[in-house]
Amino acid sequence: MNIEDVKRLYVIEMWTLRRIAAYFNTNHHLIKRTLIAGGVAIDNEKRLSKPITEERKLQISKQSKGRVPWNKGIRAN
């Protein structure tokens, strides 16, 4: 695992920490520490997962219909 390769994947190719970790068969914590040691600022805002489609939103809504909330009947003090 070369720090320049990790920087290229993170900065230029816009890969996530977890994707880079899977590529190098390691964990994302090590990738994050490597990038910080290399002087790269970690910014997760532009690496968010793809947006949820309307079709998926409807599917989630249908699955949730009739489900009893976990806190139904529990009183808060």
Distance bins in CASP14 RR format, pairs under 12 A and 6 or more apart:
PFRMAT RR
TARGET T0000
AUTHOR 0000-0000-0000
RMODE 2
METHOD distances of the structure
MODEL  1
1 7 0 0 0 0 0 1 0 0 0 0 0
1 9 0 0 0 0 0 1 0 0 0 0 0
1 20 0 0 0 0 1 0 0 0 0 0 0
1 21 0 0 0 0 1 0 0 0 0 0 0
1 23 0 0 0 0 1 0 0 0 0 0 0
1 24 1 0 1 0 0 0 0 0 0 0 0
1 25 0 0 0 0 1 0 0 0 0 0 0
1 26 1 0 0 1 0 0 0 0 0 0 0
1 27 0 0 0 0 0 1 0 0 0 0 0
1 30 0 0 0 0 1 0 0 0 0 0 0
1 31 0 0 0 0 1 0 0 0 0 0 0
1 33 0 0 0 0 0 1 0 0 0 0 0
1 34 1 0 0 1 0 0 0 0 0 0 0
1 35 0 0 0 0 0 1 0 0 0 0 0
2 8 0 0 0 0 1 0 0 0 0 0 0
2 9 0 0 0 0 0 1 0 0 0 0 0
2 20 0 0 0 0 0 1 0 0 0 0 0
2 24 0 0 0 0 1 0 0 0 0 0 0
2 34 0 0 0 0 1 0 0 0 0 0 0
2 38 0 0 0 0 0 1 0 0 0 0 0
3 9 0 0 0 0 0 1 0 0 0 0 0
3 10 0 0 0 0 0 1 0 0 0 0 0
3 11 0 0 0 0 0 1 0 0 0 0 0
3 20 0 0 0 0 0 1 0 0 0 0 0
3 24 0 0 0 0 0 1 0 0 0 0 0
3 30 0 0 0 0 0 1 0 0 0 0 0
3 31 0 0 0 0 0 1 0 0 0 0 0
3 33 0 0 0 0 0 1 0 0 0 0 0
3 34 1 0 1 0 0 0 0 0 0 0 0
3 35 0 0 0 0 1 0 0 0 0 0 0
3 36 0 0 0 0 0 1 0 0 0 0 0
3 37 1 0 0 1 0 0 0 0 0 0 0
3 38 1 0 0 1 0 0 0 0 0 0 0
3 39 0 0 0 0 1 0 0 0 0 0 0
3 40 0 0 0 0 1 0 0 0 0 0 0
4 10 0 0 0 0 0 1 0 0 0 0 0
4 11 0 0 0 0 0 1 0 0 0 0 0
4 12 0 0 0 0 0 1 0 0 0 0 0
4 34 0 0 0 0 0 1 0 0 0 0 0
4 35 0 0 0 0 0 1 0 0 0 0 0
4 38 0 0 0 0 1 0 0 0 0 0 0
4 40 0 0 0 0 0 1 0 0 0 0 0
5 11 0 0 0 0 0 1 0 0 0 0 0
5 12 0 0 0 0 0 1 0 0 0 0 0
5 13 0 0 0 0 0 1 0 0 0 0 0
5 15 0 0 0 0 0 1 0 0 0 0 0
5 20 0 0 0 0 1 0 0 0 0 0 0
5 23 0 0 0 0 1 0 0 0 0 0 0
5 24 0 0 0 0 1 0 0 0 0 0 0
5 31 0 0 0 0 0 1 0 0 0 0 0
5 34 0 0 0 0 0 1 0 0 0 0 0
5 35 0 0 0 0 0 1 0 0 0 0 0
6 12 0 0 0 0 0 1 0 0 0 0 0
6 13 0 0 0 0 0 1 0 0 0 0 0
6 15 0 0 0 0 1 0 0 0 0 0 0
6 17 0 0 0 0 1 0 0 0 0 0 0
6 19 0 0 0 0 0 1 0 0 0 0 0
6 20 1 0 0 1 0 0 0 0 0 0 0
6 21 0 0 0 0 1 0 0 0 0 0 0
6 23 0 0 0 0 1 0 0 0 0 0 0
6 24 1 0 0 1 0 0 0 0 0 0 0
6 26 0 0 0 0 0 1 0 0 0 0 0
6 28 0 0 0 0 0 1 0 0 0 0 0
6 30 0 0 0 0 1 0 0 0 0 0 0
6 31 1 0 0 1 0 0 0 0 0 0 0
6 32 0 0 0 0 1 0 0 0 0 0 0
6 33 0 0 0 0 0 1 0 0 0 0 0
6 34 1 0 1 0 0 0 0 0 0 0 0
6 35 1 0 0 1 0 0 0 0 0 0 0
6 36 0 0 0 0 0 1 0 0 0 0 0
6 37 0 0 0 0 0 1 0 0 0 0 0
6 38 0 0 0 0 1 0 0 0 0 0 0
6 39 0 0 0 0 0 1 0 0 0 0 0
6 40 0 0 0 0 1 0 0 0 0 0 0
7 13 0 0 0 0 0 1 0 0 0 0 0
7 15 0 0 0 0 0 1 0 0 0 0 0
7 20 0 0 0 0 1 0 0 0 0 0 0
7 31 0 0 0 0 0 1 0 0 0 0 0
7 34 0 0 0 0 1 0 0 0 0 0 0
7 35 1 0 0 1 0 0 0 0 0 0 0
7 36 0 0 0 0 0 1 0 0 0 0 0
7 37 0 0 0 0 0 1 0 0 0 0 0
7 38 1 0 0 1 0 0 0 0 0 0 0
7 39 0 0 0 0 1 0 0 0 0 0 0
7 40 1 0 1 0 0 0 0 0 0 0 0
7 41 0 0 0 0 0 1 0 0 0 0 0
7 42 0 0 0 0 0 1 0 0 0 0 0
8 14 0 0 0 0 0 1 0 0 0 0 0
8 15 0 0 0 0 1 0 0 0 0 0 0
8 20 0 0 0 0 1 0 0 0 0 0 0
8 23 0 0 0 0 0 1 0 0 0 0 0
8 35 0 0 0 0 0 1 0 0 0 0 0
8 40 0 0 0 0 0 1 0 0 0 0 0
9 15 1 0 1 0 0 0 0 0 0 0 0
9 16 0 0 0 0 1 0 0 0 0 0 0
9 17 0 0 0 0 1 0 0 0 0 0 0
9 18 0 0 0 0 0 1 0 0 0 0 0
9 19 1 0 0 1 0 0 0 0 0 0 0
9 20 1 0 1 0 0 0 0 0 0 0 0
9 21 0 0 0 0 0 1 0 0 0 0 0
9 22 0 0 0 0 0 1 0 0 0 0 0
9 23 1 0 0 1 0 0 0 0 0 0 0
9 24 0 0 0 0 1 0 0 0 0 0 0
9 31 0 0 0 0 1 0 0 0 0 0 0
9 34 0 0 0 0 0 1 0 0 0 0 0
9 35 0 0 0 0 1 0 0 0 0 0 0
9 40 0 0 0 0 0 1 0 0 0 0 0
9 47 0 0 0 0 0 1 0 0 0 0 0
10 16 0 0 0 0 1 0 0 0 0 0 0
10 17 1 0 0 1 0 0 0 0 0 0 0
10 18 0 0 0 0 0 1 0 0 0 0 0
10 19 0 0 0 0 1 0 0 0 0 0 0
10 20 1 0 0 1 0 0 0 0 0 0 0
10 21 0 0 0 0 0 1 0 0 0 0 0
10 23 0 0 0 0 0 1 0 0 0 0 0
10 24 0 0 0 0 0 1 0 0 0 0 0
10 28 0 0 0 0 0 1 0 0 0 0 0
10 31 1 0 0 1 0 0 0 0 0 0 0
10 32 0 0 0 0 1 0 0 0 0 0 0
10 34 0 0 0 0 1 0 0 0 0 0 0
10 35 1 0 1 0 0 0 0 0 0 0 0
10 36 0 0 0 0 0 1 0 0 0 0 0
10 38 0 0 0 0 0 1 0 0 0 0 0
10 39 0 0 0 0 0 1 0 0 0 0 0
10 40 1 0 0 1 0 0 0 0 0 0 0
10 41 0 0 0 0 0 1 0 0 0 0 0
10 42 0 0 0 0 1 0 0 0 0 0 0
10 43 0 0 0 0 1 0 0 0 0 0 0
10 44 0 0 0 0 0 1 0 0 0 0 0
10 46 0 0 0 0 0 1 0 0 0 0 0
10 47 0 0 0 0 1 0 0 0 0 0 0
11 20 0 0 0 0 0 1 0 0 0 0 0
11 35 0 0 0 0 1 0 0 0 0 0 0
11 38 0 0 0 0 0 1 0 0 0 0 0
11 39 0 0 0 0 0 1 0 0 0 0 0
11 40 1 0 0 1 0 0 0 0 0 0 0
11 41 0 0 0 0 1 0 0 0 0 0 0
11 42 0 0 0 0 0 1 0 0 0 0 0
11 43 0 0 0 0 1 0 0 0 0 0 0
11 46 0 0 0 0 0 1 0 0 0 0 0
11 47 0 0 0 0 0 1 0 0 0 0 0
12 40 0 0 0 0 0 1 0 0 0 0 0
13 19 0 0 0 0 1 0 0 0 0 0 0
13 20 0 0 0 0 1 0 0 0 0 0 0
13 23 0 0 0 0 0 1 0 0 0 0 0
13 47 0 0 0 0 0 1 0 0 0 0 0
14 20 0 0 0 0 0 1 0 0 0 0 0
14 43 0 0 0 0 0 1 0 0 0 0 0
14 44 0 0 0 0 0 1 0 0 0 0 0
14 45 0 0 0 0 0 1 0 0 0 0 0
14 46 1 0 0 1 0 0 0 0 0 0 0
14 47 1 0 0 1 0 0 0 0 0 0 0
14 48 0 0 0 0 0 1 0 0 0 0 0
15 21 0 0 0 0 1 0 0 0 0 0 0
15 22 0 0 0 0 1 0 0 0 0 0 0
15 23 1 0 0 1 0 0 0 0 0 0 0
15 24 0 0 0 0 0 1 0 0 0 0 0
15 28 0 0 0 0 0 1 0 0 0 0 0
15 31 0 0 0 0 1 0 0 0 0 0 0
15 35 0 0 0 0 0 1 0 0 0 0 0
15 46 0 0 0 0 0 1 0 0 0 0 0
15 47 1 0 0 1 0 0 0 0 0 0 0
16 22 0 0 0 0 1 0 0 0 0 0 0
16 23 0 0 0 0 0 1 0 0 0 0 0
16 28 1 0 0 1 0 0 0 0 0 0 0
16 31 0 0 0 0 1 0 0 0 0 0 0
16 32 0 0 0 0 0 1 0 0 0 0 0
16 35 0 0 0 0 0 1 0 0 0 0 0
16 42 0 0 0 0 0 1 0 0 0 0 0
16 43 0 0 0 0 0 1 0 0 0 0 0
16 44 0 0 0 0 1 0 0 0 0 0 0
16 45 0 0 0 0 0 1 0 0 0 0 0
16 46 0 0 0 0 0 1 0 0 0 0 0
16 47 1 0 1 0 0 0 0 0 0 0 0
16 48 0 0 0 0 1 0 0 0 0 0 0
16 49 0 0 0 0 1 0 0 0 0 0 0
16 50 0 0 0 0 0 1 0 0 0 0 0
17 23 0 0 0 0 0 1 0 0 0 0 0
17 24 0 0 0 0 0 1 0 0 0 0 0
17 26 0 0 0 0 0 1 0 0 0 0 0
17 27 0 0 0 0 1 0 0 0 0 0 0
17 28 1 0 1 0 0 0 0 0 0 0 0
17 29 0 0 0 0 1 0 0 0 0 0 0
17 30 0 0 0 0 1 0 0 0 0 0 0
17 31 1 0 1 0 0 0 0 0 0 0 0
17 32 1 0 1 0 0 0 0 0 0 0 0
17 33 0 0 0 0 0 1 0 0 0 0 0
17 34 0 0 0 0 1 0 0 0 0 0 0
17 35 1 0 0 1 0 0 0 0 0 0 0
17 36 0 0 0 0 0 1 0 0 0 0 0
17 40 0 0 0 0 0 1 0 0 0 0 0
17 42 1 0 0 1 0 0 0 0 0 0 0
17 43 0 0 0 0 0 1 0 0 0 0 0
17 44 0 0 0 0 1 0 0 0 0 0 0
17 47 0 0 0 0 1 0 0 0 0 0 0
18 24 0 0 0 0 0 1 0 0 0 0 0
18 26 0 0 0 0 0 1 0 0 0 0 0
18 27 0 0 0 0 1 0 0 0 0 0 0
18 28 1 0 1 0 0 0 0 0 0 0 0
18 29 0 0 0 0 0 1 0 0 0 0 0
18 30 0 0 0 0 0 1 0 0 0 0 0
18 31 0 0 0 0 1 0 0 0 0 0 0
18 32 0 0 0 0 0 1 0 0 0 0 0
18 44 0 0 0 0 0 1 0 0 0 0 0
18 47 0 0 0 0 1 0 0 0 0 0 0
18 49 0 0 0 0 0 1 0 0 0 0 0
19 26 0 0 0 0 0 1 0 0 0 0 0
19 28 0 0 0 0 1 0 0 0 0 0 0
19 31 0 0 0 0 1 0 0 0 0 0 0
19 47 0 0 0 0 1 0 0 0 0 0 0
19 49 0 0 0 0 0 1 0 0 0 0 0
20 26 0 0 0 0 1 0 0 0 0 0 0
20 27 0 0 0 0 0 1 0 0 0 0 0
20 28 1 0 0 1 0 0 0 0 0 0 0
20 29 0 0 0 0 0 1 0 0 0 0 0
20 30 0 0 0 0 1 0 0 0 0 0 0
20 31 1 0 1 0 0 0 0 0 0 0 0
20 32 0 0 0 0 1 0 0 0 0 0 0
20 34 0 0 0 0 1 0 0 0 0 0 0
20 35 0 0 0 0 1 0 0 0 0 0 0
20 40 0 0 0 0 0 1 0 0 0 0 0
20 42 0 0 0 0 0 1 0 0 0 0 0
20 47 0 0 0 0 0 1 0 0 0 0 0
21 27 1 0 1 0 0 0 0 0 0 0 0
21 28 1 0 1 0 0 0 0 0 0 0 0
21 29 0 0 0 0 1 0 0 0 0 0 0
21 30 1 0 0 1 0 0 0 0 0 0 0
21 31 1 0 1 0 0 0 0 0 0 0 0
21 32 0 0 0 0 1 0 0 0 0 0 0
21 33 0 0 0 0 0 1 0 0 0 0 0
21 34 0 0 0 0 0 1 0 0 0 0 0
21 35 0 0 0 0 0 1 0 0 0 0 0
22 28 0 0 0 0 1 0 0 0 0 0 0
22 31 0 0 0 0 1 0 0 0 0 0 0
23 31 0 0 0 0 1 0 0 0 0 0 0
24 30 0 0 0 0 1 0 0 0 0 0 0
24 31 1 0 0 1 0 0 0 0 0 0 0
24 34 0 0 0 0 1 0 0 0 0 0 0
25 31 0 0 0 0 0 1 0 0 0 0 0
26 32 0 0 0 0 0 1 0 0 0 0 0
26 33 0 0 0 0 0 1 0 0 0 0 0
26 34 0 0 0 0 1 0 0 0 0 0 0
27 33 0 0 0 0 0 1 0 0 0 0 0
27 34 0 0 0 0 0 1 0 0 0 0 0
28 34 0 0 0 0 0 1 0 0 0 0 0
28 35 0 0 0 0 0 1 0 0 0 0 0
28 42 0 0 0 0 0 1 0 0 0 0 0
28 44 0 0 0 0 0 1 0 0 0 0 0
28 47 0 0 0 0 0 1 0 0 0 0 0
29 35 0 0 0 0 0 1 0 0 0 0 0
29 36 0 0 0 0 0 1 0 0 0 0 0
29 42 0 0 0 0 0 1 0 0 0 0 0
30 36 0 0 0 0 0 1 0 0 0 0 0
30 37 0 0 0 0 0 1 0 0 0 0 0
31 37 0 0 0 0 0 1 0 0 0 0 0
31 38 0 0 0 0 0 1 0 0 0 0 0
31 40 0 0 0 0 0 1 0 0 0 0 0
31 42 0 0 0 0 1 0 0 0 0 0 0
32 38 0 0 0 0 0 1 0 0 0 0 0
32 39 0 0 0 0 0 1 0 0 0 0 0
32 40 0 0 0 0 1 0 0 0 0 0 0
32 41 0 0 0 0 0 1 0 0 0 0 0
32 42 1 0 0 1 0 0 0 0 0 0 0
32 43 0 0 0 0 0 1 0 0 0 0 0
32 44 0 0 0 0 0 1 0 0 0 0 0
33 39 0 0 0 0 0 1 0 0 0 0 0
33 40 0 0 0 0 0 1 0 0 0 0 0
33 42 0 0 0 0 0 1 0 0 0 0 0
34 40 0 0 0 0 1 0 0 0 0 0 0
34 42 0 0 0 0 0 1 0 0 0 0 0
35 41 0 0 0 0 1 0 0 0 0 0 0
35 42 1 0 0 1 0 0 0 0 0 0 0
35 43 0 0 0 0 0 1 0 0 0 0 0
36 42 1 0 0 1 0 0 0 0 0 0 0
49 56 0 0 0 0 0 1 0 0 0 0 0
50 56 0 0 0 0 0 1 0 0 0 0 0
51 57 0 0 0 0 0 1 0 0 0 0 0
52 58 0 0 0 0 0 1 0 0 0 0 0
52 59 0 0 0 0 1 0 0 0 0 0 0
52 60 0 0 0 0 1 0 0 0 0 0 0
52 61 0 0 0 0 0 1 0 0 0 0 0
53 59 0 0 0 0 1 0 0 0 0 0 0
53 60 0 0 0 0 0 1 0 0 0 0 0
54 60 0 0 0 0 0 1 0 0 0 0 0
54 61 0 0 0 0 0 1 0 0 0 0 0
55 61 0 0 0 0 0 1 0 0 0 0 0
55 62 0 0 0 0 0 1 0 0 0 0 0
56 62 0 0 0 0 0 1 0 0 0 0 0
56 63 0 0 0 0 0 1 0 0 0 0 0
57 63 0 0 0 0 0 1 0 0 0 0 0
57 64 0 0 0 0 0 1 0 0 0 0 0
58 64 0 0 0 0 0 1 0 0 0 0 0
58 65 0 0 0 0 0 1 0 0 0 0 0
59 65 0 0 0 0 0 1 0 0 0 0 0
60 67 0 0 0 0 0 1 0 0 0 0 0
61 67 0 0 0 0 0 1 0 0 0 0 0
66 72 0 0 0 0 0 1 0 0 0 0 0
68 74 0 0 0 0 0 1 0 0 0 0 0
END
